[in-house]
Amino acid sequence: MGSMYAATLFLGVQNSSSVQPVVAVERTVFYREKAAGMYSAALCLWTGCD
């Protein structure tokens, strides 16, 4: 039971650390485009800021 918990925790931390750089880039794009008035925050969250 403890090994399943450790494996799940390890995979969660691995996935979280691999997503962090993507989130950092998307956040700067969001702030830049929001400041330029390109669209509302709700629209960016709905579309995923791609």
Protein Blocks (a to p, Z undefined) as FASTA:
>chain_A
ZZmmmmmmmmmmmmmmmmmmmmmmmmmmmmmmmmnomacfklmmmnooZZ
